[in-house]
Amino acid sequence: MLKALLSLTRPANLVTAVADVLAGMAISGYFLSPNPAAAPIGWLSLATVCLYGGGVVFNDVFDAELDAIERPERPIPSGIVSKTIATLLGSILLATGILLSFIVNQTAGLLAVGIAVASLVYDRFGKHHNWLGPINMGLCRGLNLLLGVSILPEQVLPWVWIGVIPIIYIGAITMISRGEVHGGSATTLRTAGLLYALVIGCVAALAQRQHQLGTAFPFLFLFGYFIFPPLWRAVKEPIGRNIGLAVKAGVLSLIVMNAAWVAAFASFPLALLVICLLPLSRLLAKLFAVT
């Protein structure tokens, strides 16, 4: 039962959400402060775990009938976890994530509310729309990046536009993920590849602006190495299994992209600490489903 409840939260993905927040903190300049306090880092990291976990739990709640046909092995359609228990778990996680964010500051709390609303809208409505769904899912990640920036509230408005970059990246992953069960379109996959390249270019341009392109380059190279080969295999043979592997690689590689952000806005050693989250995420991905 406990493992089934954990699987509803997608543990491997939770680690990527923490990386988002750490990247946002780096963008805000928090890690360059003389003595950055550890408590806000901890609260926001725990908050994003709760927010992301609550969002994906509700994803399975709203998809229970469809999963009974396409993925009957999942906790809710298999009967291991009831929809009532799952709904309660998702509600507690979202509420806890919002509360923890307000402990840090009001701006963080309001962003957490926005993340919770955006995730519920996606779970219930957004995923069923061809263009709204990817944007909606990307918005959740963009707001999550800004949740990290909100550790210094005055930095949110100057950097609010940077949330567009994860929207593009996650939008691309969401777009191709629709072919995980029945296969997809090579054209869609190629479009996702172009969007991936655009994201790498944007991060590289910002690193150059910070005079840190050399520091960020190893992480950007590693990022490309992880995401493009599985995507290319899916382009050549767009069957469900190959697309699922491309989606999994795209999600887990968020940690590498976030490490590039940290390298560009903070330091190489801190970026290495973020990249250390990748083995943990990959280990959890072997134990629990990523999508």
C-alpha positions in Angstrom: 0.0 0.0 0.0 2.8 2.4 0.9 4.7 1.7 -2.3 1.5 2.3 -4.3 0.9 5.6 -2.6 4.5 6.6 -3.3 4.1 5.6 -6.9 1.2 8.0 -7.3 3.6 10.9 -6.6 6.2 9.9 -9.2 9.2 10.0 -6.8 11.8 10.3 -9.6 10.0 13.4 -10.9 9.9 15.0 -7.4 13.7 15.2 -7.5 13.6 17.1 -10.7 11.1 19.6 -9.1 13.7 20.3 -6.3 16.3 20.9 -9.1 13.9 23.5 -10.6 13.7 25.4 -7.3 17.4 25.3 -6.8 17.9 26.7 -10.3 15.5 29.5 -9.5 17.4 30.3 -6.4 20.6 30.6 -8.4 18.9 32.9 -10.9 17.7 35.2 -8.1 21.3 35.5 -6.9 20.5 34.0 -3.5 23.6 31.7 -3.5 25.8 34.7 -4.1 24.7 36.3 -0.9 27.3 36.6 1.9 25.5 34.2 4.2 22.5 32.6 2.5 20.1 31.1 5.1 19.5 27.4 4.8 15.9 27.4 6.2 14.2 29.0 3.1 16.1 26.6 0.8 14.7 23.7 2.8 11.2 25.0 3.0 10.9 25.7 -0.7 12.5 22.4 -1.6 10.0 20.6 0.5 7.2 22.8 -0.8 7.9 21.9 -4.4 8.0 18.2 -3.6 4.5 18.5 -2.1 3.1 20.6 -4.9 4.5 18.4 -7.7 3.4 15.2 -5.8 -0.1 16.6 -5.2 -0.4 17.5 -8.9 0.5 14.1 -10.2 -1.7 12.3 -7.7 -4.7 14.3 -9.0 -3.6 13.4 -12.6 -4.2 9.7 -11.7 -7.4 10.6 -9.9 -8.9 12.3 -13.0 -7.5 9.6 -15.4 -8.7 6.6 -13.4 -11.3 5.5 -15.9 -8.9 5.9 -18.9 -6.1 4.2 -17.0 -8.5 1.2 -16.3 -8.3 0.6 -20.1 -4.8 1.7 -21.0 -2.8 1.2 -17.8 -4.8 -1.1 -15.6 -1.6 -1.9 -13.5 -1.6 1.6 -11.9 -2.6 1.9 -8.2 -6.1 3.3 -8.7 -7.5 1.2 -11.5 -5.9 -1.9 -10.0 -7.8 -1.3 -6.8 -4.7 -1.0 -4.5 -5.5 2.6 -3.8 -9.1 4.0 -3.8 -9.9 7.3 -5.5 -11.0 8.7 -2.1 -7.6 8.0 -0.5 -5.8 9.3 -3.6 -7.9 12.5 -3.5 -7.2 13.0 0.2 -3.4 12.4 -0.4 -3.3 14.9 -3.3 -5.2 17.5 -1.3 -2.9 17.2 1.7 0.2 17.5 -0.5 -1.1 20.6 -2.3 -2.2 22.3 0.9 1.1 21.5 2.6 3.1 22.8 -0.4 1.2 26.1 -0.3 1.6 26.4 3.5 5.3 25.8 3.4 5.7 28.4 0.7 3.9 31.0 2.7 6.3 30.3 5.6 9.1 31.6 3.4 7.2 34.7 2.1 4.0 35.9 0.6 5.3 35.9 -3.0 6.3 32.3 -2.7 2.9 31.4 -1.2 1.0 33.1 -4.1 3.2 31.3 -6.6 2.5 28.0 -4.9 -1.2 28.7 -5.2 -0.6 29.4 -8.9 1.2 26.1 -9.3 -1.6 24.2 -7.5 -4.3 25.8 -9.7 -2.3 25.3 -12.9 -1.7 21.6 -12.1 -5.3 20.9 -11.3 -6.5 22.7 -14.5 -4.0 20.6 -16.5 -5.1 17.3 -14.8 -8.8 18.0 -15.4 -8.9 19.9 -18.6 -5.6 21.0 -20.2 -4.2 17.5 -21.1 -7.1 17.0 -23.5 -6.3 20.0 -25.7 -3.7 19.7 -28.4 -2.1 23.1 -27.8 -3.3 24.2 -24.4 -2.2 21.0 -22.7 1.6 21.4 -23.4 1.5 25.1 -22.5 -0.4 24.3 -19.3 2.0 21.6 -18.2 4.9 23.9 -19.1 3.4 26.7 -17.1 3.5 24.5 -14.0 7.3 24.1 -14.4 7.8 27.7 -15.3 6.0 28.7 -12.1 8.1 26.2 -10.2 11.3 27.8 -11.4 9.9 31.2 -10.3 9.1 29.6 -6.9 12.8 29.2 -6.5 13.4 32.8 -7.6 10.9 34.0 -5.0 13.4 33.2 -2.2 14.3 36.8 -2.9 10.8 38.3 -3.7 12.1 41.4 -5.3 13.8 39.3 -8.0 10.6 37.7 -9.3 9.4 40.5 -11.6 12.8 41.1 -13.2 13.1 37.4 -14.0 9.4 36.5 -14.6 10.0 36.2 -18.4 12.6 33.4 -17.8 9.7 31.1 -16.9 8.9 30.9 -20.6 12.0 28.6 -21.2 10.7 25.7 -19.1 7.3 26.2 -20.7 8.9 25.6 -24.1 10.8 22.5 -22.9 8.0 20.9 -20.9 5.6 21.8 -23.7 7.7 19.8 -26.1 7.9 16.8 -23.7 4.1 16.9 -23.1 3.5 17.1 -26.9 5.4 13.9 -27.6 4.2 12.0 -24.5 0.7 11.6 -26.1 2.2 8.9 -28.2 3.4 6.8 -25.3 0.6 4.3 -25.5 -0.4 4.0 -29.2 2.7 5.5 -30.9 3.2 9.0 -32.3 4.1 11.1 -35.3 7.7 11.6 -36.5 6.9 15.2 -37.4 5.8 15.9 -33.8 9.0 14.4 -32.5 11.1 16.4 -34.9 9.3 19.6 -33.8 10.1 18.6 -30.2 13.8 18.3 -31.2 13.8 21.8 -32.6 12.2 23.1 -29.3 14.9 21.3 -27.3 17.6 23.0 -29.4 15.9 26.3 -28.9 15.9 25.8 -25.1 19.6 24.9 -25.1 20.3 28.0 -27.2 18.4 30.2 -24.7 20.2 28.9 -21.7 23.6 29.3 -23.5 22.7 32.9 -24.4 21.8 33.7 -20.8 25.0 32.0 -19.6 27.0 34.1 -22.1 25.2 37.2 -20.8 26.4 36.3 -17.3 29.9 35.7 -18.6 29.6 32.0 -17.5 29.1 30.2 -20.8 32.4 28.2 -20.3 31.1 27.2 -16.8 27.7 26.1 -18.1 28.8 24.5 -21.4 29.7 21.0 -19.9 26.2 20.8 -18.4 24.5 21.9 -21.6 26.6 19.4 -23.6 25.5 16.6 -21.1 21.9 17.8 -21.4 21.9 17.4 -25.1 23.7 14.1 -24.9 20.9 12.7 -22.6 17.8 14.1 -24.6 18.7 13.8 -28.3 19.7 10.2 -28.8 16.4 8.7 -27.4 14.4 11.3 -29.2 16.2 10.4 -32.5 15.4 6.7 -31.9 11.8 7.6 -31.5 11.8 9.7 -34.7 13.2 6.7 -36.6 10.6 4.3 -35.1 7.8 6.3 -33.4 6.3 3.4 -31.4 5.0 3.7 -27.9 8.1 2.2 -26.2 10.6 4.4 -27.9 8.5 7.5 -27.3 8.1 6.5 -23.6 11.9 6.3 -23.3 12.3 9.7 -25.0 9.8 11.2 -22.5 11.5 9.6 -19.6 14.9 10.9 -20.7 13.4 14.4 -21.2 11.9 14.5 -17.7 15.0 13.2 -15.8 17.3 15.4 -17.8 15.6 18.5 -16.3 18.1 18.0 -13.5 21.0 18.6 -16.0 19.3 21.6 -17.5 18.8 23.0 -14.0 22.5 22.4 -13.2 23.3 24.5 -16.3 21.2 27.3 -14.8 23.1 27.0 -11.6 26.5 27.0 -13.4 25.4 30.1 -15.3 24.1 32.1 -12.4 26.0 30.8 -9.4 29.1 28.5 -9.6 30.5 25.3 -11.0 30.7 23.5 -7.6 27.0 24.3 -6.8 26.1 23.0 -10.3 27.9 19.8 -9.5 25.8 19.4 -6.3 22.6 19.8 -8.4 23.8 17.2 -10.9 24.3 14.8 -8.0 20.5 14.6 -7.8 20.5 12.8 -11.2 21.6 9.4 -9.9 19.0 9.6 -7.2 16.3 10.4 -9.7 17.4 7.6 -12.1 17.4 5.1 -9.2 13.9 6.1 -8.3 12.9 5.8 -11.9 13.8 2.2 -11.8 11.5 1.6 -8.8 8.6 3.9 -9.8 7.0 5.0 -13.1 8.1 8.4 -14.4 5.0 9.0 -16.6 
